[in-house]
Amino acid sequence: MDNSNLGSSDRLLLAAINLISERGYNGVTTQEIATAAGLSEKTLFRHFGTKQKLLEAAFDRYHYAEEMKKLFKEKLVWDLETDLLTVCRTYHEIMNRNRKMIQISLKDEVQLPGFKERTQQHPLQLLEILTNYFIAMGEQGKMIRTNPEMQAFAFMMAHFGAFINDLDAGKNYPHIKLEPFMQESVRIFARALTP
């Protein structure tokens, strides 16, 4: 990928993600990140201060909460099956695009103060957004009203599990492909929750 048109901050963020996902947080220096970005270490420190703040900024910049908020504001048609398929396809697209960041967040090596909490912010925001959508669908009589937060959590966990299987090259369930899984899980959810 040609990063030459990106600003120095984005180049540093992408270089950090690439190097840390390959060699681990402790296996990469700020000098190596800056060099990979085609910048000086001084520029890295001017923009971010520390390697931890650089990694935190990468998670804030390139994770999915903002894109999902936009999707829920602009692309819903208020049909449960259609909307859930749009949500899960967008979720998997973003997660696959950000797979290196996800791999970093899943490594036990990254034991930085507040880092795990920071990586949880995006799933928590998605849980809230999806819960509010289910509440609104229930209020419109388009969805059975039971426990919208639990329904949102179940939907998210099914798709997070599918992403993790896909992240691991589908080794655990090689005959289960992502697109048919998305379609079937959405169909089951919609059928179960439609009045």
Wavefront OBJ file of the C-alpha trace (Angstrom):
o trace
v 0.000 0.000 0.000
v 1.349 3.415 -0.948
v 1.341 5.592 2.159
v 3.128 8.551 0.542
v -0.091 10.574 0.197
v -0.941 10.152 3.878
v -0.079 12.707 6.543
v 2.774 11.983 8.915
v 0.418 10.959 11.758
v -1.377 8.357 9.634
v 1.922 7.049 8.257
v 3.197 6.579 11.805
v -0.038 4.884 12.906
v 0.025 2.428 9.992
v 3.739 1.697 10.439
v 3.135 0.991 14.130
v 0.233 -1.362 13.389
v 2.216 -3.256 10.755
v 5.394 -3.650 12.800
v 3.734 -4.397 16.146
v 1.435 -7.015 14.577
v 4.488 -8.755 13.064
v 7.001 -8.489 15.896
v 5.034 -7.646 19.008
v 4.864 -4.461 21.040
v 8.144 -5.075 22.844
v 9.876 -6.220 19.641
v 9.656 -2.828 17.932
v 11.337 0.469 18.770
v 10.016 3.948 18.112
v 13.004 4.479 15.804
v 11.967 1.454 13.703
v 8.382 2.707 13.500
v 9.505 6.176 12.435
v 11.901 4.748 9.836
v 9.174 2.489 8.403
v 6.934 5.561 8.108
v 9.716 7.469 6.340
v 9.924 9.970 9.185
v 12.207 10.825 12.078
v 11.810 9.539 15.598
v 11.558 13.195 16.657
v 8.423 13.517 14.486
v 6.921 10.446 16.168
v 7.541 11.921 19.625
v 6.190 15.327 18.541
v 2.944 13.742 17.332
v 2.409 11.061 19.982
v 4.928 11.363 22.825
v 5.308 7.629 23.491
v 4.943 4.301 21.755
v 1.949 3.505 23.987
v 0.167 6.720 22.994
v 0.932 5.928 19.345
v -0.655 2.474 19.671
v -3.650 3.916 21.527
v -4.116 6.530 18.795
v -4.021 3.772 16.168
v -6.864 1.946 17.932
v -8.883 5.116 18.240
v -8.328 6.123 14.607
v -8.751 2.810 12.817
v -11.328 0.865 14.788
v -15.003 0.537 13.948
v -17.176 2.558 16.342
v -17.393 5.720 14.227
v -18.128 3.817 11.007
v -20.819 1.805 12.744
v -22.422 4.953 14.194
v -22.554 6.392 10.686
v -24.089 3.181 9.320
v -26.844 3.230 11.945
v -27.592 6.905 11.195
v -27.558 6.698 7.407
v -28.100 3.201 6.042
v -30.865 1.532 8.011
v -34.139 0.735 6.264
v -35.911 -0.421 9.444
v -36.347 -3.984 8.233
v -34.739 -6.338 10.768
v -33.271 -8.900 8.368
v -31.998 -6.310 5.880
v -30.514 -4.107 8.599
v -28.822 -6.958 10.463
v -27.254 -8.235 7.251
v -25.942 -4.721 6.524
v -24.618 -4.457 10.088
v -22.818 -7.806 10.067
v -21.361 -7.342 6.564
v -20.029 -3.914 7.574
v -18.705 -5.282 10.867
v -16.799 -8.092 9.123
v -15.498 -5.733 6.437
v -14.102 -3.369 9.074
v -12.764 -6.168 11.268
v -10.998 -7.795 8.320
v -9.547 -4.461 7.241
v -8.290 -3.991 10.818
v -7.197 -7.584 11.400
v -3.631 -6.574 12.338
v -4.972 -4.325 15.102
v -7.224 -7.111 16.335
v -4.255 -9.471 16.435
v -2.337 -6.917 18.503
v -5.241 -6.517 20.933
v -5.558 -10.294 21.387
v -1.897 -10.762 22.319
v -1.225 -11.094 26.024
v 2.082 -9.321 25.542
v 0.490 -5.887 25.412
v 0.077 -5.232 29.137
v -0.041 -1.448 29.037
v -1.991 0.572 31.588
v -5.510 1.129 30.295
v -4.900 -0.614 26.941
v -7.409 -3.457 27.358
v -10.029 -0.978 28.524
v -9.342 1.186 25.465
v -9.768 -1.779 23.103
v -13.118 -2.569 24.770
v -14.530 0.900 24.057
v -15.495 0.050 20.481
v -17.374 -3.186 21.241
v -19.142 -1.450 24.127
v -20.207 1.377 21.821
v -21.454 -1.115 19.234
v -23.403 -2.948 21.950
v -25.071 0.332 22.927
v -25.851 1.295 19.310
v -27.291 -2.126 18.483
v -29.270 -2.236 21.742
v -30.804 1.166 20.950
v -31.697 -0.055 17.461
v -33.443 -3.122 18.931
v -35.318 -0.910 21.398
v -36.488 1.354 18.551
v -37.530 -1.676 16.472
v -39.517 -2.974 19.461
v -41.205 0.401 19.954
v -42.222 0.368 16.272
v -43.704 -3.114 16.707
v -41.178 -4.582 14.262
v -39.398 -6.723 16.836
v -40.383 -8.819 19.836
v -39.630 -6.851 22.995
v -37.699 -8.985 25.421
v -34.139 -8.047 26.424
v -32.628 -5.849 23.694
v -29.171 -5.647 25.293
v -28.938 -9.440 25.561
v -30.147 -9.813 21.971
v -27.504 -7.313 20.802
v -24.803 -9.083 22.814
v -25.760 -12.504 21.398
v -25.671 -11.140 17.853
v -22.301 -9.457 18.399
v -20.722 -12.521 20.007
v -21.856 -14.786 17.166
v -20.151 -12.511 14.668
v -17.063 -11.907 16.765
v -16.655 -15.690 17.021
v -17.049 -16.026 13.253
v -14.426 -13.311 12.773
v -11.990 -15.081 15.123
v -12.489 -18.344 13.197
v -11.853 -16.460 9.950
v -8.839 -14.685 11.506
v -7.358 -18.104 12.213
v -7.823 -18.998 8.507
v -10.944 -21.004 9.360
v -8.832 -23.818 10.862
v -11.382 -24.705 13.515
v -14.345 -24.925 11.140
v -12.895 -24.964 7.617
v -16.175 -25.963 5.951
v -18.064 -22.963 7.410
v -17.693 -19.952 5.124
v -18.340 -16.419 6.334
v -20.970 -15.178 3.841
v -23.336 -18.181 4.247
v -22.857 -17.930 8.020
v -23.813 -14.240 7.981
v -26.917 -14.904 5.905
v -28.068 -17.849 8.026
v -27.398 -16.205 11.389
v -29.287 -13.081 10.311
v -32.176 -15.173 8.986
v -32.401 -17.088 12.288
v -32.226 -13.878 14.357
v -34.837 -12.098 12.241
v -37.175 -15.092 12.294
v -36.868 -15.460 16.064
v -37.378 -11.777 16.848
v -40.012 -10.729 14.328
v -43.540 -10.601 15.844
l 1 2 3 4 5 6 7 8 9 10 11 12 13 14 15 16 17 18 19 20 21 22 23 24 25 26 27 28 29 30 31 32 33 34 35 36 37 38 39 40 41 42 43 44 45 46 47 48 49 50 51 52 53 54 55 56 57 58 59 60 61 62 63 64 65 66 67 68 69 70 71 72 73 74 75 76 77 78 79 80 81 82 83 84 85 86 87 88 89 90 91 92 93 94 95 96 97 98 99 100 101 102 103 104 105 106 107 108 109 110 111 112 113 114 115 116 117 118 119 120 121 122 123 124 125 126 127 128 129 130 131 132 133 134 135 136 137 138 139 140 141 142 143 144 145 146 147 148 149 150 151 152 153 154 155 156 157 158 159 160 161 162 163 164 165 166 167 168 169 170 171 172 173 174 175 176 177 178 179 180 181 182 183 184 185 186 187 188 189 190 191 192 193 194 195
